[in-house]
């Protein structure tokens, strides 16, 4: 009898423990982020995380009535870290692509920004394999820009150089070790082109497009099995889009429609 009672008590304790853990987990969302993409995610002078993605994440969490926490990670390691359960979701300007959808699920779109080749104003370069043949083009590892450059340019004789973060790409571009880079137009305008050291560089027309590679925009990435969490994210995103919160936050950073069509 004592053995049975002890087993029953232990079983009840385990159920209670699991319930407490589930309740705690439900009260908090851990977002993985690489804070090197201003104005979407970066650190201010005090070391605080700031940016449009940060504001969106906090607004989404407020709508879901949960606490937001942020886990910093290199961009190319975000999906492996998500799979390893180091955080619950990725909110870090992650483009929704068919290739990534094989490994993770995506929320509804958060925003959409254009991709451009960036080079010196006097370079006469164009975003084509023919124009870039023999040139050194820097891209961030794990990004859609790396995917595009590898698919369309590398095999045509363009030297595609990968970097662990965007800041390293910009540093080599400024120092003349690169002929150009492929990047998000909004991010590089904020991080480089609007700064004194970036005045000799520009966005090279036309915009670089490929719907398969760049997808419809960015979204929150999460594990494929987390369909309940996905539904909660989508409901929260729809709500902040409808009640004006999204537009209010967007106006802090952009003077154009960052959501896109």
N, C-alpha and C positions, 0 to 999 in steps of 0.2 A: 504493500500500500504506500509506504514511504517513497519507494522508488517511482511508483506511478505518479504520486503527488509532485515529486521533484521534477520529473519529466514534464508534467503539465505546467508547472511554474516556469521552467526554462523555456518551454514553447511559447507561453504567453509573453514572457520577457522579450523573446526574439521578435514576435509579432509587433509588440509595442515599440521596440527599437527600430524595426524596419519602418513603422508608421511615422515615427519621429523623424527618421532620416529622410523619408519621402516628403514630409511636410516641410522640412528645412530646405531640401533641394528645390521644392516648388516655390519657395519664397525668395529664391535668388537665381539670377541668370549670370553665368560667367561667359563673357565675350572674349574671344581671342582677337588680338589686334597687333598690327605692326605700325607704330606711330611715326611713320616717316613720310606721310603723304598730305602735307598741308594743301588746301584748307580742310581736308576731310578728317585726318587724324595726325596729330603731332603733339609735341610737348612745348609748353610755354617756358618762359625764363625761370619760373618757379618749379618746373618739373611736373606740372599738372597736365593731364591729357586734355586736349581741346580739339575742336573741329566739328564739322557738320555731322560726321558719323557718330561722334561722341554724343552730340545733342540728340540725334535721332535715336540712338540706343537708349539714352536716359528717358526720352519721351515714350518710347515703346515700353520700357520697363514700368514707367509710371502708369501707363494705360493698363498694363497687365497686373499692376499692383504687386510688383516684385522688386527686389533690390538688384541694381546693376553692379557688377564688378568687372574689372578689365584685366586680362592676362596678356602681357606683352610676349610676342613671339616673332621670329623672322618670318617674312612673308612666304617664302618658299616652303616653310615648315608648318604653316597654319593647318593645312588639311591633314597631314600625318598627326599633328598634335590633337586635332579634333577627334580623329579616329582613336587616338590613345586616351581619350576622355580627360585631357588636361583642361578642357573647358567645354561649355555646352553648345556654343555656336560661334561662328566667325562673323564679325562685323568690321570689315577692314577694306572697303572699296573692292570687294571681290566680284569680278565679272561673272555673270551667269553664262556658262558655256556648256555645250553638249558634252564635251570631254569631261568636264568637272562633274556634270550631272550623273556620270557613270559611278562616281565615288561618293557624292554627297547630294543632299536635297537643298533646294533653294526656296527662300521666301518669295513673296511678290517683289517686284522691282522697287528699289529705293531711289535710284537716279540713273541717268545716262550721260556720259561725257564723251567727247570725240577724241580720237587718236590722231597724232600728227608726228611727222618727222620734224626734228628740231636741229637746225644747223646754223652756221655763221651766215649773217645777212649777205655777205659777198661771196658765198660758196658756189652759187649757181647749181646746187644739187636739187634733185627731185626725188620723190618717194617711189622710185622704180628701181628694179634690179639693174637695169642698164646704166642708170645714172650713178648708182652706188657701187658698182663693180670696182673692187680693189680698195674700197673705203672701209674704215673701221667704225662700226655702229654699235654703241653700247645699249644694253637693255638689262632690266632687272630679272634675276633668276625667278622662275616660277610664275612670271607675269604673262598676260595675253600678248604683250609686246614681244616677248621672247619667242612665243609660239609663232607669231606672224613673221618675224624676222627669219626664224629658222626655216619656215615653210616656203617663203617667197624669195628670200634674198641670199641666204647662206649657200645654197646649191648653185647660185648664179655667180659666185665669186666674191660676194660681199663678206668681209670679215666681221662676224657677229661676236661681240665680246659681252659675256655675262658678268653681272655684279651682284653681290648679296643684298645691296640696298640701293635706292635711287640716289641718295646723297653721294655715293661713290661714283656713280655714273656722271653726275653733274660736275664733280671735282675734276674728273679726267677730261670732260668736255671743255671746261674752262681752261685747263692747263694744256690743251692742244693734243692730248693723247688719243682723242676720238674726233672723228669727222662729223659725227652727229649721234642722235639718240632717237628712239621711238618711244613716245610716252603719252600720258593723259594730258591734254591741252590745259585743263584747268589746274592740275597739280603743278606742272612745270612752269606755268605762268606765275603762280603764287610763289613757288620755291626758288625760281631762277630768273625768269625773264623780266620780272618786275623789280629785280635787285640790280644794283650798280654793276656787279660782276657778270650779269646776264644781258647787258644792253647790246652786245654785239651779236646776239643770237635771236632767232625768230622761228615762228611756226611756218613750215614750208607747205605751201598749197600744192595740190589739193589735200583734203582730209584723207587719211588712210582708212579704208573701209573693208570689212569682211564680216558679214553677219554671223557666219559659222564660228569664227574665232572670237570676235568681240562680244557677240551675243546682244541681248536687248538692253543690257544695263547691269547694274550691280544689285546684289541681294544679300540677305543673311544666309550663310551656309550652315547646315547642321547635318547630323548623322541621318542616313536614310531611314532608319527605323523610328526616328523621333517624330512621328506624324502628328501626335497630339500637340507637341510643342510648335511644330510647323503651323498648325491651324491657329494656335494662339498668336503667333507672330503675325500671320496674315490678317487676322481680325484687328490686331492693334495697329498695323500699318494702314489698313483701310480706314480705321477710325481717325487717326491723326491726319490723314489726307483729307478726310471729309470735314473735320471740325476746324480746319484752319491752322492747326499746330504746325504741320509740315511747311506750309507757305511762310509762316512767321519765322521759323528757324532758317529756312532757305534764304530769306531776305537779309539775314545777318551776314551772309557770305557771298551771295551772287546777285547780279543785276540782270539775270536772264533765267529762262525756264530750265532749271537743272534736272527736272524730272524727265523732260523730253516728251515725245508723243505717246 
